[in-house]
Amino acid sequence: MLRRSVPLSLALLTLAVAASAATLPSLFYKAKEQFRLADYAGSLKTLDALEAEAERPGNEAARAQLAPSLAFYRGVCYAALGNHDGAMTNLETYLAYQPNATIDPSLYPKRVIAALEDARKAVREQKTPTAESQPQAPADTGSFAASYRAFRPDRTQQADGADEAWADGPVRYLLTGQQRADYERLSDLPSRSTFVVEFWKAHDPSPETPENEFREEFEKRVAFADSRLAQNETRGSLTDRGMLFVLLGPPTWVGRKPLAVGDDTADPNGMSRHSSFEAGAALKGAGSSQVAAVLASMSGPANTLPESETSWREVWHYRRELLPKAVSYQQVDFEFVTKRGYGRNVLQRDDQALTTLEAAKSADRAVGSADPSKK
């Protein structure tokens, strides 16, 4: 029995009452029972059904709670079936949630025990980040890289494009200014469809094969970003973090920490409720007897925002092997700031970040560009 599974089990019992889809707990326990009976293939099919049910609207909380269990049971099923790669991918994802988890050797096949230890070793061999930016994965994704490897986009939900809004979607990152203008001049569906077909054909690194590896990787990244990085009504691939993910793929690691007063380099007052411009404007309209009152209300300790849950800095770290070839940096850190009155996960566009993004766009826009995952 999984020694750290008790909290998850309790959470899943809660889902029976809280989740809109009452089938989630029953599917989960069915998958566990199939695994116990050594019906590993059947358990994998049930896990697929469970994940599909969790993806339904309204099940966002359940989806986050289920993620570690899905990764674990997929991993042990693959391990028991002798699929080492599938086991490693899923167990690495699971260890991102539960890095110290252990399992009872008397309850699991030897292949499963060995696969978990191999996954743990692989995770340990990854480069350890600095203590200041110790990685903390977003609650619903676990390890970005491992989660992305395990991600399977729903191809039936992917449109071929060619509508008027196509150029405004994530493909905007690949289009040159001229290509965008050419597309927007097309007024009929057949012409736009031809444009889209020729556009992707020009980006096919292996035209002699039926697959277009570049397009498949691009659309997988878009689907992953849409499912993990959405913000309010904005689809994930069109957010700042989504743009970076589509262009560069999963980062080496992600770190997050509260944004303290003074951390915001764009604001000399740090995290203040009022900017220096606002304070200056208020002072201009104040009489001499009102200056002290204005300063007291718009500056000082009462003017800071200490709430760490609403203000933070998230760092996406990319090592050399994940960066475009045209970039000379050995590593690049992209920072996203969330702050009341400023925005949510806003990319800090410093010179290094902009140079890297432009290099990635240029590489992707080049005719016959290689698979973006191998830039």
C-alpha positions in Angstrom: 0.0 0.0 0.0 1.3 3.5 -0.8 2.3 5.0 2.5 1.5 8.5 1.6 -1.8 7.8 -0.1 -4.1 8.3 3.0 -4.6 12.1 2.5 -5.3 11.5 -1.2 -7.8 8.8 -0.4 -9.6 11.1 2.1 -9.6 13.9 -0.5 -11.1 11.6 -3.1 -13.8 10.6 -0.6 -14.6 14.2 -0.3 -14.9 14.4 -4.0 -17.9 12.0 -3.9 -19.8 14.9 -2.2 -18.1 17.9 -3.7 -17.5 17.1 -7.3 -20.3 17.4 -9.9 -19.4 14.1 -11.4 -20.1 11.4 -8.8 -18.4 8.8 -11.0 -14.9 10.1 -10.2 -14.5 8.2 -6.9 -16.0 5.0 -8.3 -13.7 5.1 -11.3 -10.7 5.7 -9.1 -11.4 2.8 -6.9 -12.2 0.6 -9.9 -8.7 1.3 -11.3 -7.1 0.5 -7.9 -9.0 -2.8 -7.7 -8.1 -3.7 -11.3 -4.4 -3.1 -10.4 -4.8 -5.2 -7.3 -6.1 -8.1 -9.4 -3.2 -7.7 -11.8 -5.5 -6.4 -14.6 -3.0 -3.7 -15.5 -4.3 -3.0 -19.0 -7.8 -2.7 -17.7 -6.7 -0.4 -15.0 -5.0 1.9 -17.6 -8.3 2.1 -19.5 -10.2 3.0 -16.4 -7.6 5.7 -15.6 -8.1 7.1 -19.1 -11.9 7.2 -18.4 -11.2 8.8 -15.0 -9.0 11.5 -16.5 -11.6 12.2 -19.3 -14.3 12.6 -16.6 -12.1 14.9 -14.6 -11.5 17.2 -17.6 -15.2 18.0 -17.7 -16.1 21.6 -16.8 -16.7 22.1 -13.1 -14.2 19.4 -12.1 -11.1 21.7 -11.8 -10.6 21.0 -8.1 -11.0 17.3 -8.6 -8.6 17.4 -11.5 -5.8 18.9 -9.3 -6.4 16.4 -6.6 -6.4 13.4 -9.0 -3.2 14.4 -10.8 -0.7 12.7 -8.4 -2.8 9.5 -8.2 -3.3 9.3 -12.0 0.5 9.6 -12.5 1.2 7.0 -9.8 -1.2 4.3 -11.0 -0.3 4.8 -14.6 3.3 4.5 -13.7 2.9 1.3 -11.8 0.6 -0.2 -14.4 3.2 0.5 -17.1 6.0 -0.9 -14.9 4.0 -4.1 -14.3 3.4 -4.4 -18.0 7.1 -4.0 -18.8 6.7 -0.5 -20.4 9.8 1.1 -18.8 9.5 4.4 -20.6 5.8 4.9 -19.8 6.6 4.0 -16.2 9.5 6.4 -15.9 7.5 9.3 -17.4 4.5 8.9 -15.0 6.5 8.0 -11.9 8.8 11.1 -12.4 5.6 13.2 -12.5 4.3 11.5 -9.4 7.6 12.1 -7.5 7.3 15.8 -8.4 4.3 15.8 -6.0 5.5 13.3 -3.5 9.4 13.3 -3.6 9.8 11.1 -0.5 7.0 8.6 -1.2 7.7 4.9 -0.7 5.7 1.8 -1.4 5.4 -1.6 0.4 7.5 -4.2 -1.5 5.1 -6.9 -0.4 2.2 -5.3 -2.3 3.8 -4.4 -5.6 5.6 -6.5 -8.3 9.4 -6.2 -8.4 9.2 -4.4 -11.7 7.2 -1.6 -10.0 9.7 -1.3 -7.1 12.6 -1.1 -9.5 10.8 1.5 -11.8 10.1 3.7 -8.8 13.7 3.7 -7.7 14.9 4.3 -11.3 12.5 7.3 -11.5 13.7 8.6 -8.1 17.3 8.3 -9.3 16.5 10.2 -12.5 14.9 13.0 -10.5 17.8 13.3 -8.2 20.2 13.5 -11.1 18.5 16.6 -12.4 20.3 19.9 -11.6 19.4 21.2 -8.2 18.4 24.9 -8.3 19.6 27.6 -5.8 18.0 27.7 -2.4 16.5 31.1 -3.1 14.4 29.9 -6.0 13.7 26.3 -4.9 11.2 25.0 -7.5 7.5 24.9 -6.5 5.4 23.6 -9.3 2.0 25.1 -9.8 -0.5 23.1 -7.9 -2.2 21.5 -10.8 0.8 20.5 -12.9 3.6 19.0 -10.9 6.9 18.9 -12.7 6.4 20.8 -16.0 8.7 18.6 -18.0 7.5 15.3 -16.7 3.8 16.4 -16.9 4.3 17.5 -20.5 5.9 14.2 -21.5 2.9 12.4 -20.1 0.4 14.8 -21.7 -1.8 13.4 -24.5 -3.7 16.1 -26.4 -7.2 15.4 -27.6 -6.7 15.5 -31.3 -10.5 15.4 -31.9 -10.8 18.8 -30.3 -8.1 20.5 -32.4 -9.4 22.6 -35.2 -7.6 23.0 -38.5 -7.9 26.8 -38.3 -8.5 28.8 -41.5 -11.1 31.0 -39.9 -10.8 34.7 -39.6 -9.3 34.5 -36.1 -6.6 31.9 -37.0 -3.9 34.6 -37.2 -4.9 35.9 -33.8 -4.4 32.6 -32.1 -1.1 31.0 -30.9 0.1 30.7 -34.5 0.8 34.5 -34.2 4.1 33.6 -32.6 5.2 32.0 -35.9 3.7 34.4 -38.4 5.9 37.1 -39.9 4.3 40.5 -40.4 4.0 39.9 -44.1 2.4 36.5 -43.6 -0.2 37.9 -41.3 -1.0 40.7 -43.7 -1.3 38.2 -46.6 -3.7 36.0 -44.5 -5.9 38.9 -43.4 -6.4 40.0 -47.0 -8.0 36.6 -47.8 -11.7 36.9 -47.6 -13.0 33.4 -48.5 -12.6 30.0 -46.7 -10.9 28.1 -49.6 -8.2 30.7 -49.9 -7.5 30.8 -46.2 -7.5 26.9 -46.0 -4.9 26.8 -48.8 -2.8 29.4 -47.0 -2.9 27.3 -43.7 -2.0 24.1 -45.6 1.0 25.8 -47.3 2.1 27.5 -44.1 2.4 24.2 -42.2 3.9 22.5 -45.3 6.7 25.1 -45.3 7.4 24.2 -41.6 7.6 20.4 -42.1 11.1 19.3 -41.3 10.5 15.9 -43.0 8.2 16.5 -46.0 8.9 12.9 -47.3 6.9 11.5 -44.3 3.2 11.7 -43.7 3.7 13.4 -40.3 4.5 17.0 -39.7 6.6 16.8 -36.6 6.9 20.6 -36.2 3.1 21.1 -36.3 2.4 18.2 -34.0 4.9 19.5 -31.4 3.5 23.0 -31.7 -0.1 21.9 -31.3 0.8 19.7 -28.4 2.4 22.7 -26.6 -0.6 24.8 -27.4 -3.0 22.2 -26.0 -0.9 21.7 -22.9 -0.7 25.5 -22.3 -4.5 25.8 -22.8 -5.2 23.1 -20.3 -2.7 24.3 -17.6 -2.0 28.0 -18.0 -5.4 29.6 -18.6 -6.1 32.9 -16.7 -9.7 33.9 -16.3 -11.2 34.1 -19.8 -7.8 34.1 -21.6 -6.8 30.7 -23.1 -3.5 29.4 -21.7 -1.5 29.6 -24.9 -2.3 33.3 -25.2 -1.0 34.3 -21.8 2.6 35.4 -21.2 3.5 32.0 -19.7 1.7 30.3 -22.5 3.6 32.2 -25.1 6.9 31.2 -23.5 5.8 27.6 -23.2 4.7 27.4 -26.9 8.0 28.9 -28.0 10.5 27.1 -25.8 8.7 24.1 -24.3 8.8 23.1 -20.7 11.4 24.9 -18.5 14.2 23.1 -16.7 12.5 24.1 -13.4 9.9 26.5 -12.1 10.3 28.5 -8.8 8.0 30.8 -7.0 8.3 32.9 -3.9 6.3 35.8 -2.3 7.1 39.3 -3.7 8.5 41.4 -0.9 8.6 45.1 -0.6 11.3 46.4 -2.9 11.3 43.3 -5.2 9.5 45.1 -8.0 12.3 46.8 -9.8 9.8 48.7 -11.9 8.5 50.5 -8.8 11.0 52.3 -6.5 8.5 52.1 -3.7 8.3 48.3 -3.9 4.8 46.9 -3.5 2.8 50.0 -2.8 -0.9 50.6 -3.1 -0.2 54.0 -4.8 2.5 54.8 -7.3 4.8 57.8 -6.9 3.0 59.4 -9.8 -0.4 59.1 -8.0 1.2 60.5 -4.8 2.7 63.4 -6.7 -0.6 64.2 -8.4 -2.4 64.2 -5.1 0.2 66.5 -3.5 -0.2 69.0 -6.3 -3.8 69.5 -5.5 -3.3 69.6 -1.8 -3.0 72.7 0.3 -0.1 73.2 2.8 -2.3 72.0 5.6 -3.2 68.8 3.7 0.3 67.6 2.7 0.9 65.7 5.9 -2.5 63.9 5.6 -1.8 63.0 2.0 1.6 61.6 2.7 0.3 59.6 5.6 -2.5 58.1 3.5 -0.4 57.3 0.4 3.0 56.3 1.8 4.6 54.4 4.7 3.9 50.9 6.1 0.1 51.3 5.7 0.7 51.7 2.0 2.4 48.4 1.4 0.9 45.1 0.3 2.2 42.2 2.4 -0.2 39.6 1.2 2.0 36.9 -0.3 -0.9 35.0 -1.6 -1.8 37.8 -4.0 1.7 39.0 -4.9 4.5 36.7 -6.0 7.4 36.2 -8.5 7.5 33.1 -10.6 10.8 32.1 -12.3 11.1 29.8 -15.3 14.6 28.6 -15.7 16.0 27.3 -19.0 19.4 25.7 -19.3 21.6 25.9 -22.4 20.2 22.7 -24.1 16.7 24.1 -24.1 17.5 27.5 -25.6 17.6 28.5 -29.3 20.9 27.9 -31.0 21.2 31.6 -31.9 21.3 32.5 -28.2 24.7 32.6 -26.5 23.5 32.5 -22.9 24.2 29.4 -20.8 20.9 29.9 -19.0 18.0 32.3 -19.1 15.6 33.0 -16.3 12.2 34.4 -17.3 10.3 36.2 -14.4 6.5 36.5 -14.1 5.2 39.0 -11.6 1.7 38.8 -10.0 0.7 41.9 -8.1 -2.5 43.6 -7.3 -3.1 46.5 -9.7 -0.3 45.3 -11.9 -1.5 42.0 -13.4 -1.2 38.2 -13.1 1.9 36.4 -14.2 3.2 39.3 -16.3 6.4 38.6 -18.1 9.3 40.9 -17.2 10.6 41.9 -20.6 14.3 42.5 -19.8 16.9 42.4 -22.6 17.9 38.7 -22.0 14.2 37.6 -22.1 13.4 39.6 -25.2 16.5 38.4 -27.0 15.7 34.8 -26.3 12.1 35.1 -27.3 13.0 36.8 -30.6 15.6 34.1 -31.4 12.9 31.4 -30.7 10.4 33.2 -33.0 13.0 33.6 -35.7 14.0 29.9 -35.6 10.3 28.9 -35.8 9.5 31.2 -38.6 12.4 30.0 -40.8 11.2 27.8 -43.7 12.0 24.2 -43.0 12.7 24.9 -39.3 13.5 21.8 -37.3 11.3 20.4 -34.6 11.0 23.1 -32.0 11.8 20.7 -29.3 15.3 20.3 -30.8 16.1 23.9 -31.5 
